[in-house]
Amino acid sequence: MMPRFPVLAVFFLIMFLGLGAADAQQKPSRPQPSQCQAIAQSLPKATFASFSPPGPTLANDPVDGPINGDVKITFLGHATLFIETPGGVSIATDYSGAYSPPYTPEVVTMNKAHPSHYTLTPDPAIKYVLHGWSDVPGEPAKIRMTVGDTLIRNVVTDIRSWGGGIEANGNSIFIFEVAGLCIGHLGHLHFELTDQQYAEIGRLDVVMVPVDGGLTMGADSMSRVVKRLRSSLILPMHRWGPPVDQFLALFGPDFDVAYAPTPSVTVSVKTLPRKPLIYVLKGL
């Protein structure tokens, strides 16, 4: 008869290894790295190639299936745009509840606690409600999370306060990295970006830009930000007062301008325009 000790030792060894494997499975995965930051920081003076033919042509019909890498962006109103990713993630930017998406989004972002940019009573069915400000005045909000096929992160900026002063870190630029694309929403941007903020943002293939002409920044200042970002696709938003033509007039022959026949555009790495395109979605 075999001694009991070796049998018990083997038993406890198996239990230990089994628990170790279970613990390993329960450990959270490492945070997804930002491809948009990494590329921009390692190649600060590079001009990124596009795989599409020249001209302001973009696909307007989504192609089913995540392998195609198509992201659909729909202008809902003011600063709210609805992003639908190949993996089925849905995101509403600057969600205030005033502009209804076609269905309940999985994620909503709110860059600033401003009446037309946020709500304290979002639909309870929304899984992730992301505030671009901290509950501690002056401290930066820190958002970096992966939802499905999308990395969501923020870059904070200062903002003018109602009393005329400066509210440190009061606004967030939200960045969505999905299907090889870097998509940015500038939020309620009040000041031109610093070199450090440009570095934190990294490459933006698609950028949503407020074009109100003064409630955020003057058109001249905002146009300088757009030119510095060198995004392939520029989507104006947050028009309040002046016609969008005043903003468009600040861009020379290095930019194409086109008006979309619908409020939506579908874009992928392969359909990014070779020349920067300011694309005015219907309804702006």
Solvent accessible surface area in square Angstrom, and as a share of the most:
residue,aa,sasa,rsa
1,M,237,1.06
2,M,136,0.61
3,P,87,0.55
4,R,200,0.73
5,F,158,0.66
6,P,55,0.34
7,V,81,0.46
8,L,93,0.46
9,A,45,0.35
10,V,83,0.47
11,F,107,0.44
12,F,128,0.53
13,L,101,0.50
14,I,111,0.57
15,M,96,0.43
16,F,143,0.60
17,L,109,0.54
18,G,43,0.41
19,L,108,0.54
20,G,36,0.35
21,A,55,0.43
22,A,39,0.30
23,D,79,0.41
24,A,62,0.48
25,Q,153,0.68
26,Q,144,0.64
27,K,145,0.61
28,P,126,0.79
29,S,106,0.68
30,R,224,0.82
31,P,107,0.67
32,Q,68,0.30
33,P,87,0.54
34,S,7,0.04
35,Q,101,0.45
36,C,2,0.01
37,Q,37,0.16
38,A,53,0.41
39,I,58,0.29
40,A,20,0.16
41,Q,102,0.46
42,S,78,0.50
43,L,96,0.48
44,P,109,0.68
45,K,192,0.82
46,A,41,0.32
47,T,105,0.61
48,F,88,0.37
49,A,87,0.68
50,S,16,0.10
51,F,144,0.60
52,S,8,0.05
53,P,97,0.61
54,P,98,0.62
55,G,22,0.21
56,P,61,0.38
57,T,105,0.61
58,L,15,0.07
59,A,42,0.33
60,N,57,0.29
61,D,111,0.58
62,P,72,0.45
63,V,83,0.47
64,D,127,0.66
65,G,34,0.33
66,P,86,0.54
67,I,168,0.85
68,N,66,0.34
69,G,14,0.13
70,D,24,0.12
71,V,0,0.00
72,K,61,0.26
73,I,0,0.00
74,T,20,0.11
75,F,17,0.07
76,L,41,0.20
77,G,8,0.08
78,H,21,0.09
79,A,1,0.01
80,T,2,0.01
81,L,0,0.00
82,F,0,0.00
83,I,0,0.00
84,E,40,0.18
85,T,11,0.06
86,P,23,0.14
87,G,47,0.45
88,G,62,0.60
89,V,5,0.03
90,S,5,0.03
91,I,0,0.00
92,A,0,0.00
93,T,1,0.00
94,D,1,0.01
95,Y,22,0.08
96,S,20,0.13
97,G,44,0.42
98,A,73,0.57
99,Y,71,0.27
100,S,90,0.58
101,P,23,0.14
102,P,96,0.60
103,Y,110,0.42
104,T,63,0.37
105,P,5,0.03
106,E,54,0.24
107,V,0,0.00
108,V,0,0.00
109,T,1,0.01
110,M,0,0.00
111,N,0,0.00
112,K,24,0.10
113,A,37,0.29
114,H,42,0.19
115,P,101,0.63
116,S,35,0.23
117,H,0,0.00
118,Y,48,0.18
119,T,22,0.13
120,L,137,0.68
121,T,118,0.68
122,P,35,0.22
123,D,57,0.30
124,P,137,0.86
125,A,72,0.56
126,I,11,0.06
127,K,137,0.58
128,Y,65,0.25
129,V,54,0.31
130,L,19,0.10
131,H,64,0.28
132,G,0,0.00
133,W,41,0.14
134,S,29,0.19
135,D,131,0.68
136,V,78,0.45
137,P,125,0.79
138,G,39,0.38
139,E,91,0.41
140,P,53,0.33
141,A,13,0.10
142,K,179,0.76
143,I,25,0.13
144,R,115,0.42
145,M,51,0.23
146,T,66,0.38
147,V,6,0.04
148,G,64,0.62
149,D,53,0.27
150,T,0,0.00
151,L,2,0.01
152,I,0,0.00
153,R,6,0.02
154,N,21,0.11
155,V,4,0.02
156,V,27,0.15
157,T,5,0.03
158,D,54,0.28
159,I,3,0.02
160,R,92,0.33
161,S,40,0.26
162,W,210,0.74
163,G,80,0.77
164,G,66,0.64
165,G,35,0.34
166,I,107,0.54
167,E,60,0.27
168,A,46,0.36
169,N,33,0.17
170,G,1,0.01
171,N,0,0.00
172,S,0,0.00
173,I,0,0.00
174,F,2,0.01
175,I,0,0.00
176,F,0,0.00
177,E,11,0.05
178,V,4,0.02
179,A,38,0.30
180,G,54,0.52
181,L,2,0.01
182,C,1,0.01
183,I,0,0.00
184,G,0,0.00
185,H,2,0.01
186,L,0,0.00
187,G,0,0.00
188,H,12,0.05
189,L,0,0.00
190,H,17,0.08
191,F,76,0.31
192,E,72,0.32
193,L,15,0.07
194,T,74,0.43
195,D,100,0.52
196,Q,129,0.57
197,Q,31,0.14
198,Y,27,0.10
199,A,46,0.36
200,E,56,0.25
201,I,0,0.00
202,G,11,0.10
203,R,37,0.14
204,L,3,0.01
205,D,12,0.06
206,V,0,0.00
207,V,0,0.00
208,M,0,0.00
209,V,0,0.00
210,P,1,0.01
211,V,7,0.04
212,D,4,0.02
213,G,35,0.34
214,G,42,0.40
215,L,91,0.45
216,T,0,0.00
217,M,11,0.05
218,G,34,0.33
219,A,28,0.21
220,D,83,0.43
221,S,25,0.16
222,M,1,0.01
223,S,5,0.03
224,R,124,0.45
225,V,0,0.00
226,V,1,0.00
227,K,84,0.36
228,R,125,0.45
229,L,19,0.10
230,R,157,0.57
231,S,0,0.00
232,S,24,0.16
233,L,0,0.00
234,I,0,0.00
235,L,0,0.00
236,P,2,0.01
237,M,0,0.00
238,H,3,0.01
239,R,89,0.32
240,W,152,0.53
241,G,62,0.60
242,P,39,0.25
243,P,72,0.45
244,V,17,0.10
245,D,81,0.42
246,Q,105,0.47
247,F,6,0.02
248,L,18,0.09
249,A,84,0.65
250,L,59,0.29
251,F,20,0.08
252,G,42,0.40
253,P,119,0.75
254,D,104,0.54
255,F,27,0.11
256,D,29,0.15
257,V,62,0.36
258,A,20,0.15
259,Y,129,0.49
260,A,8,0.07
261,P,88,0.55
262,T,56,0.33
263,P,55,0.35
264,S,17,0.11
265,V,0,0.00
266,T,2,0.01
267,V,1,0.00
268,S,8,0.05
269,V,48,0.27
270,K,153,0.65
271,T,38,0.22
272,L,13,0.06
273,P,2,0.01
274,R,138,0.50
275,K,73,0.31
276,P,34,0.21
277,L,0,0.00
278,I,0,0.00
279,Y,10,0.04
280,V,10,0.06
281,L,4,0.02
282,K,120,0.51
283,G,66,0.63
284,L,33,0.16
